[in-house]
């Protein structure tokens, strides 16, 4: 499969996942926790990288760069989703409903805000919605793993000429 098609599929998947997340938030009423927000940013960045790569139709060197960027961002998203999955399976002993992300970023300097966000206080440990036995964080982890595999594929595969070449 040409790398350009792989990038298009990544972009479409990220767009669909973000749309579904917004549906769950605005139509179903599930409020995202700080870790969910960071996962959304990782999906946005992964999707943007894939969109630029698809439009560009890169040669071998640029394809490897786009693939490496995909690996980097999807790896970060997987780490965040993995942390939230771990919190959901090993909830803290004391449940406190912590402040929301906007308040944390406004009230604290970044050096204190980032560790507070990644502590996963509040509802990060609660799996509010499941599908096929997996929480949103577990699904996000699976998708980030798929994007990691796709990024590795485009780094290692030789580029082919495509009918979509612009």
N, C-alpha and C positions, 0 to 999 in steps of 0.2 A: 504494500500500500504506500503510495507517495506520502512523504512527510507533510505536504501541503494539505492533504485530505485529513491527516491526523490532527493537524492544528485546527482545521475547520470543525471537526468533531469535538475537540476539547472546548472550543469557543461555544458551540451549540449546547453542550452539556452544562457548562458553567452558567450560561444564560438561563437554561431551564431550571437549574438548581436555585439560582438567585430568585427567579420568578416564583418558584414554589415556596421559598422561604418568606418572600413578601406576602404571598397568599396566606400562609400560616399565621403571619403576624397581623395582617390587616383584616382578613376575613374570618379566621378562626379565633383570633384573639390571643395567640401565644406570643408573649413578650420575650425577645431574645436576651440572653445573659451576656456579660462582657466577652466570654469566650466565643459565643455564637457570633457576635459582632466581628471579632477578629477572623473567624472562619469565613465570614462573608467577604471581608477585605481580601483574604487569600483567594477566594473564588473569583472576585473581580479582577485582581491582578493576573491570575492564571488565564482568565478569559481574554483580558486585554493583550497579553503577550501572544496568545494563540491567534487572536484576530490580526494583530500586526504581522505576525509570521505568515498567516494565510494570504493577506493582501500583498505582502512583499514577494512571496514566492521565492524563498531564499535559495542560494547556492549552498555548497557543502559547508563552508565556514560559517556563514550566517545561520544556517540550519542548526549547526552545533551550538551556536550562541543562544538561539531561541530555545533549543532543547535544554541547555544548561539553566537558563533562566526559569523555564518551566519546572525543572527539577528543584531548583532553589525555593521557589514560591510554594509549589505543591508540597515540598518537604516541610516547610514551615507550617502550612495549613494542616498537614498530617500530624505534626507535633502538637498543635493546639487541639485538634480533634481527639488525639490520643489522650491528652491530659484530661479533657472533659469526659471522655469515656471512662478513664480510670476513676475520676471523681464520682461518676454515676454508679460505678460498681463498688466503690469504697468511700461512701459519703463521710464527711467529717462528723465527729461525735457530737459537736455542739452546732446546731443549725441556727444560723443567724441570717436574716434577710438583709444583706448588705445594700449600700447605696448603688444607684445605677451608674453606668459607664460615664455619662455626661457629667454627673456630679463629681465623680472621682477625678476626671481629667481637668475640670475647672477648679476644684478645691485643693489639689495637691500638685507639687512639682512632678515632672515626668519621672524622675528617679524614684519617687515614692509611689506614683500611680501605677506604673507597670507591674511591680511586684504585687500590689494589691489586686490588680485585675487577674493576674495569673494564679492567685491563691484560690480562685474559684468560689469565693464566698457567695452566699445567697442561693439563687436557684440554678446555678451551674451544675450542681450535683443531682438535680431533679430531672428525670427523663419525662417531660410532659407529653410527648407524642411518640408513638411507635408505629412502625410498619413492618410486617413480617418478623416481628420479634426484635427488631433493632431500633434504637433511639436515633434521633436526628444526628447526634454526634457520631454514632457508629456508622450511619450512612455516609456522613461527611468523610469519615476516615477511609471508608471503602472507596469513595470517589477520588480522594486525594491519592490513594494508593494506585488507582487506575491511571491518574494523570502522571504519577511518578513513572509507571511502566511506559506510558506513551512518550514521556520526555526522554527516557532512556532509549527507547526505540529510535526516536528522531536524531538523537546524538550519534547512535551507532550505525544507522542505515545510510547507504549512499543515496543521494538525491536522484530522482528520476524526472524526466521531462513530463510536464502535465498539460492536459488540454486546457486547464484553468489558468495557464500562464498569462499574466497581464503585461 
